[in-house]
């Protein structure tokens, strides 16, 4: 038996409460709908920003491009270099200035120099970096993509180092010290194997020293501790983990200039479709002229009414006017696109004369560079001096580890290895591991100035010799100023070693030597056109 009670007014209250709940649900649904609209509108605003010429870069916060964006930029820059003459020229001119005359790499100590030269002469390293062609290719790649990832393979028994590069698109992430974003630890590499399967591995930075070296990363992927990576980046900002293509800012203007010239060529072809205008007084004259001027050229039946030969004379009756259609006063000229060309020149950092318009150049611009361009090339050479110096420091370190170069390795507090070479028995001091990386002068007039400076230093400007430069060292300086690339071979011919393999002691400077230097100075001035 079920007993039920019904209190007065309870049913009405329940109905009202349910109505309130229903209204709240309607309001909630409307709020959710409004939130969805708000999200959609924000997305539309972001797209509108991109349409206005801005781009939401994403990636590592608001200060770096995402990897996908960088890949798109790199692919565009690569295609523009291969297709667009302006980008191609802007990249290649810098390559010519930086490596067109080669580079001199020499260690001051003879024992260290043997290790350095063995690395440079290795056929495998020449294929990647140390030959003339390879150096130019690496400069070209760095300019187009903004990144180089050198990877070192070392034979632990001999200390022999082989250098290779990992394709930029395969480096997915740069893992940095959580407390120092400018201290890279690892490079995450993703690539497809021969069977199409995706591979993921990690490579340590060449300066990263870890007390423990686990075989796998936290995500379970392999860590290649024996093959560190040296990352060189350009074109970006200090807080970016990847570099950016150095021609990125020129791509849009190069495309715009190309499209302008294409439109101009199309318009010119349209203007040139009719070469002459013939004015005739009557329609019958017009039909007669059409019949006379008609040609069957191109028909399979053969030509029966050939057009007049070049240079033919037109004979007309009074009232007939034959005049050429002139396109010289067309509204659009090819020179109207010059401002777009100047934007490309500004983006790649080269003057307008380097893009084919010699009319704006002079003899001075042909024999010299404007100061910003000159410093740009010198700065790039300095960058490559540091790159070669860092790589050769690694080569020397591995040679010491393998015992092929006598010395000891002393780790610093943070684990960074410091190389101390053995004592030189002749001097009693540790051998000098310094490696000199020098480039010939960029400008031709620098030869005369360099030789003049060397001669003045040696002869005190034609006065008595200062006596602080020996003849062999003076010859090295002169050969470097003259742009000689095989300095060591030239010195060996000028100063053949004695029976013990050491260079002969230079003869004391004489009046004849001083006169010879004067003659050399005058000869160089004549050659380079100096005063």
Secondary structure, 3 states (H helix, E strand, C coil): CCCCCCCCCHHHHHHHHHHHHHHHHHHHHHHHHHHHHHHHHHHHHHHHHHHCCCCCCCCCCCCCCCHHHHHHHHHHHHHHHHHCHHHHHHHHHHHHHHHCCCCEEEECCHHHHHHHHHHHHCHHHHHHHHCHHHHHHHHHHHHHHCEEEEEEEECCCCCCEEEEECCHHHEEEEEEECCEEEEEEEEEEEEECCCCCEEEEEEEECCCCCCCCCCECCCCCEEEEEEEEEEEECCCCCCCCCCCCCCHHHHHHHHHHHHHHHHHHHHHHHHCCCCEEEECCCHHHHHHHHHHHCCCCCCCCCCCCCCCCCCCCCCCCCCCEEEECCCCCCCCCHHHHHHHHHHHHHHHCCCHHHHCCHHHCCHHHHHCCCHHHHHHHHHHHHHHHHHHHHHHHHHHHHHHHHCCCCEEEEECCCCCEEEEECECCCCCCECCCCEEEECCCCCCHHHHHHHHHHHHHHHCCCCCCCCCCCHHHHHHHHHHHCCCCCHHHHHHHHCCECCCCCECCCCCCCHHHHHHHHHHHHHHHHHHCCC
